[in-house]
């Protein structure tokens, strides 16, 4: 029997934990897939550290709960049934009295469950806060050093850590009440066994041997009951994590594919904004109001204007990072909402002002434009973006590690890597959101020439900060809070001597 027990213990400890890790793996993959489908609004409202805690930390508790709890419940239930059967065989009335105290123990445990769950949820929240604080602080460590704000960051982290400790203090307070209360009822149970058992022996209803057996079996019965009570803590921690998992999985993205989507198969003839109004959920003011514009095939349209008038917003509405509140955006006469989202976005190249570089090699980052491309295509894209010569000066060439968020690259080099991604993607529609804003004048001219080449024959929307980069645009739209106040070619707008001419002349003076 001990050999059998050895074998079964191995199965429980090995395969039980393997099953738990497989559950954790599947849930983590499902959760990550779900997060990939969520709208931009979700990421506007949730901290990166909180999302990381959810994906990494909370699922570990669910994994532990998923394989330990069923095991504990099964084994403990079998023990309890067997020992109850034996006790009833010895003395039914005595067993009934014992059961009263066991029921009191169970009722107490159940009533404390709600307080423990509330405290467990609080620890989850503060755990997310501390992860967010670490992610935020480490990500901005260079800014912290530049402003000599180390003490300020330490104080912020200490404050969050104290909140974390306090939340666990509340949780362990509830655990203390739970544990001490259950031990008290177990003590009462032993007292009942001593008192009533002694009485039954004194009355001659039980022999001393039966009384001793009952005492021993009650001791055996307490152990699985303790195991079940201890399982409550694991259930609280795992269940609070599961609630967050379930709530995230149940989020219905606002932006999703239609039932019968249209697929992007060719360069569009027209892209039209028709009576478009838009407002961010977190903002009270309308960014765009009754906005209208038509972009023809192969045309380059530039947007200029002060910060906050909606230039970048326009570039986010075409690939449906957000959906319009009113009006519609049409591609070849079809609403963008009727297109397959992935087909739509895969045919739009987006170079943003705020370039994101992934941790990895330069080749990995350029390949992000088209992951199935070969090295020759990567090199060709880098040459067009005028970064190939720089890459070849590095010891490891295209295999050079760029550091977290491209810390080993300059601003202009990051921008050129992002432009190389778009060259590699080679989409029919381009959106250039201040794509040359981080470049020096010499590099800007090199990149601008490459962008002009890339834009040739493609429908291009340019959001410009430097007006000198859009002088060859087919049409320039001047945006203000009132909407489009001027439109025309560079030459026409200069001749009209309006707001655009004023901006352009001011840039020349700088």
N, C-alpha and C positions, 0 to 999 in steps of 0.2 A: 504493500500500500504506500509506503514512503517513496518507493521508486516511481510508482504511478503519480504520486503527488509532485515529485520532482519534475516529471515530464509535463504535467499540467501547469505547474507554476511557470515553467519556461514558455509554454504556449501563451499563457495570459500576459506575462511581462514582455515578451518579444512581439508576438503578433498583435496583441492589444495596442501597444504603442505604435506599431507599424500602421495599423488601421487608422489610428488617430492622426498620424502625420499625413496619410493619404487623404483623409477627410479635410484636413487643414489645407493641403495642396489644392484640392479641387475647389474648395470654397475661395481660396485666395485667387486662383485663376479666374473663377467666375466673377469675383468682385472686381478684379482688375479689368476684365472685359467690360463689365458694366460701367465702370468709371470712364473707360475710353469712349463710351457712347453718350455720356452726359453733356449737357449744354454748357456753353461758356459761363452762363449765369451761376452754375453750381460752383465753378472754380473762382468766380468773383466773390462768392459768399463764404467759402470754406478755406481754412488755412492748410497749407501744404503739410505741415507737421501733424495736423489732425487726421488728414487722409492717410498719411504714412502710419500713424498709430493704429488706425483702423485696419489697414491691410496687413501689417506685420504683427502687432502686439495682441490685439483683441482676439484674433483667430486662434492664437495659441491656447487661450483659456477655453475656447469652444472645443478645440481638439482634445484637451484634457478631460473636459466634461463628457464628450461624446463617447469615450471608451472606458473611462473609470466609473462613471455613474451607472450605466447599465450593468457593468460587472458587479459593482457593489450592491446594487439593488437585487440582482439575481441571486448572488451567493448569500447575502444576508437574509433574503426572504426564505430561501431553502432552510437555512439554519433555524429561523424563527418558527417555521411550520413544524419542523422535526421536533424541536424542543417543546413546543406547545403540545404536540401530540403526546409526548412522553409525560409532561406535567399533568395533562388531563387524565392520563392513565393512572397516575399516582393519587391525585386528590382534586376532583373537579371544582369544588367550592373554593379551595385554597387558590387554585389557578385563576378562578374568576376574580377573587380579591386582588391578586397580583395584576390582573389585566386592567383593573380600574386605574392603578397607578401608572401603568404603561400608557393608557389612553390619555391621562393627564399630561404625561411627558410629550406625547405626540401633539396634543392640542397646543401646548405651550410653544413647541417648535414651529407649528404652523402659524401661530399668531405673530411670532417674531420675524417671519419671512419677509413681510412687507417693508419693515424698517431696514432690514439687511439689504434688500434689493435697492432701496432708495440710496443708502450709503454706498453701495457698489457702483451705482450709476454716477454718483458724484466723483468717485475715484477715477472712473473712466474719463470724465470730462477734464479733471485736473491733469491726468496723464497726457491727454491730448495737448493741453496748454503747455506743459513743460517740453513736450516734443517740438511744438511750434516755436517756442522761445529758443530752443537750441538750434533748430534749423535756421531761424531768422538771424540769430546772432553769429553763428559760424559762417553763414552765407555772406554776411556783411562785415566780416572781421577786418577787412582792409579799410573800409570806411570808418570803423570804430577806431582803428589805430591812427588814421589820418586826423581824426578829430579828438584824439586822446580821450576817448569816452569809455575806457576799460572799466573804470569804477562805476559808471552809469549802467553799463551792461551787467556787471556783477550784481548791482542792486536789483535790477529787473529780474535777473535769474534767481536771486535769493528770494525775492518776493513770491515768484511763481512756485519755487521749491517749497517754501513755507506753506503755501496753499495746498500743495500736493501732500505735504506731511499732515496738515490739518484734516484733509479729506480722509486720509487713511486712519487718522486718530478717531474720527467719527465712525468709520467702518469697524475698527477694532473695538470701539466702545460697544457697538451693537453686537459684535462677536462675543465680547466679554459678558454682556447680559445674557446672550444666548447660551454660551458655554456654562456659565455659573448656574443659570437657571436649570439647564438640563442635568447638571451634576447634582443639584439640590433634589430634583425629582427622583433621580437614581438612588440617592441616599435614602429618601423616603421609601422607595421600593424595598431596599435592603432592611429598613426598619420594620416595614410591614411584614416581610418574610420572617424576621426574628420574632416579632410580637405575635402574629397570628399563627405562625408555625409552632411556637412554644405553647400557645393556647390549645391547638389541636392535639399536640402530643400529650399535654396535661389532661385533656378530656379523653384520651385513649382513642381518638379518631385516626391518629397516625402513629406509626412506630417511629422510634428514634432514627432507624435506618432510612425510612421514607423521608423523614424531615431533613436528614443530611443530604439525601439525593436531590430533594427539591432545592435546597440551598445551593448545591453545586450546579444544578441545571439552570437556576436563575442567573448564576454567575456566567454560565455559557450564553444565556439568552441576552444578557446585557451587552456583550461584545458586538453582535451584529446590529443591535439597536444603536449603539455608539457609532458604528460605521455608517449607518443610515443618517444619523444626525450630522456627522461630519461631512457627509455627502452634500448636505444643504449648502454649505459654504461654497463648494465647488459649483453647485448648480447656480448660485447667485452670480458668481463671477462669470461663468460661461454664458448664462442666459442674458445678462446685461450686454455682453459682447454680441450675442446672437441677435438681440433686438436691433442694434446698430447695423449689423449685416443685413438683416431682413428689410429694415427701413430704406437702406441704400438700394437694395435690389428691387424694391418696389417703386422707386422713382421712375416716373414716366417722362422721358425726355420730350421737350416741346418740339424739338427739331428732329424729325425722323423721316424715313422714306415713305412716299405714298404707296398705295396698294398696287398701282400699275405705273411704275416710274418711267420717265423718259431718260434715255442714256445719251450722254454727250459723245457724239461720233465725229463731229467735224468742227472746224473753226466757225464760230457764230457769225452770222451776218450783222446782227444788231444786239446790243445790250441797252435796255431802256429802264430808267427809273420813272415810274408814272405815279404822280401824286403821292409820293412816299413821305410818311411821317414816322418818326422813331423816337422813342424815349427809353433810356435804360431803367431797369426795375429799381435800381438803387438811387435814381435821380428823380427830382420833382419837375425838372425843366425839360422841355422837348428839344432834342438835338437837331432833328430835321423836321421841317414843316412844309408839306405840300411841295416836295422837291421833285423836279422834272429835268431829265437830261437823256439824250440819245447818243450812244457811242457806236459808230459804224465799223464794219469789218476792216481790220488793218489800220484803224485810226488810233492816234495817240492823243488822249484827252488828259489835260493836267488840271489839278485842283490847287488853288492857292488861297490863302486867307489867314486870319489870325487864329491862334490856338483856341480850341473849344467850339469852333463853328461846325464841326462834324465831318472834316475831311477824312480822318482815319475811320470814322464810323461807316462812311460810304464804302470804303474798301472791305469792311467786315461783313457788310450786308450781301454782297454779291456771292461769296462762297457759303452763305448762310451760317456764319458763326453766331449771328443773331437774326431773328426774323422781324420784319417791319411790323409796326402797329397798325398802320393804315396804308392804303395804296398797294402797289405791287412792283416787283422787279421782273422784267421780262427778258428772256434770251431767245432770240428768233421767234418772238411772239408768245412764248410759253413761260408761264410763271416759274420762277426758280424752285418753288415749292413742289412742282410737278416732276422735277428731275431727281434721279438717284443721287443722294448726297455725296457718296464716294466718287461717283463718276463726275459730278460737278466739280468737286474740289481737286480731283486728280488732274483736271484740265486747266487749272488756274495756278499760275506761279506767283507766290507771294514773297516779296522781299521786304521785311519790316525794318523799321528804324531801330528797334530794340532786338538785336540779334541774339539768338540762343544757340550756344555751342555746347554739344553734349560731351561728357567725359569720354575720351577715346582718342583715336588717331585722326589726323587730318583727312585721311582717306575715308574713314568711317563717317565723318561729318559731311563730306561732299556726297558720299553715297546715299545719304538720307534723302536726296532728291529723287533717286531711283535705285533702290537697294539691289536690283538684279543686274546693274551695269557692271562692266568689266573695268579693269585698271586703265586700259587705253582710253575708254570713254571718260573716266574720271580725269585723266591727264588733259584730255582735249577740253573738258569743261573748265579746268583750272587755268589753262592757257587763255581761254576766252575771257576769263575773269581777271586776267593779269596777276595771278598769284603763283603760277607754276615756277617761275624763276626764283621766287623767294623760297618756295618749298624745297627746291633742289639745293639750296644753300644749307639746309638743315642736315645734321648727321644722319638721321634716319629717314629723311625724305618724307614720303607720304605716310610712313609708319610712325611719324613723330607724335608723341602724346601731347595733347593740347592743355591738359589739366582741367580741373573742374570749371565749367562754364567758360572754357577757353582762356583761362587766366594767363597762359603763356603766350597768347597772341595779343597784338595791339588792336585797338578799335577798328582801324582800317583793314587789318588782316582778317578779323572776324567778319567784317562786312563783305569782303571779297570771297571768303569761304561760303557765305550765305548766297552770294550771287552765283557762285559756281554751282551750287545746288540747283538753282533755277535753270542754268544753262544745261545741266544734266537732265533735268526733268523735261525741258523743251516743250512747254505747254502752249496752247493756242491763245490763251488769255494771260496777260501779265498785270500784276498790281505791284507797283513800286512805291512803298510808303517811306518817303524820304530816304531812299536807298543809298544815297551818297553823302548823307549828313555827317558821317564819322570820318570822312576822308580828307586828306590835305589836298591843296589845289592841284598839285601835279598828278596825284593818284586819281583824283576826281575826274580829271580830263581823260585819263586812261580808261577808267571804268565807264564813264559816260559814253565814250566811243563804243565800248563793248555792249553797253545797254542799248544804244541806238541800233547796233547790228542785231541784237537779240529781238528788239521791238519790230524790226522790219517785217511787214506782212502779218503782224500779230495785233490783236486788239489790246491796247495798253491803257491802263489808268495810272497816272503818275500823281502822287501827292508830293508837292515840292516845298522845300524850305528855301533852297537857293534858287532864285528865279533864273539864274544863268543856265541852269540845267534843263529848262523847258522851253527855251527859245525856239526850238524846232517842232514843238507840239502842233498838231493839226488844229486843236482848239484849246483855249485856256479859259477855265471858269473861275471867276473871283467870287469867293463865298464870304458872306458876312452873316450876322445874326438875322438879317432880313432875307437871307437866301442868296440866290445868284444875282449879283448886282452888275457884273460885267462879263462879257464873253466874246471871244474872238481869237485871232492869231496874236502872236507876240507883237508883230508890227502894227496890227490894227489897234491893239490896246495902248501901245505907246503913243500912237498918233491921236487917240481919243483924249489923252492927257488926264485920265481919271485916277482912281485909287491904285490900279495896277501900275501905272506909270510912276506914281508917287513911291510905291514900294520898290520898284525896280531902280529908280534913281537913288533912293536911300541906300540900297544894297551896293551900288557902285561907289558911293561915297565911303562906305565901310571898307 
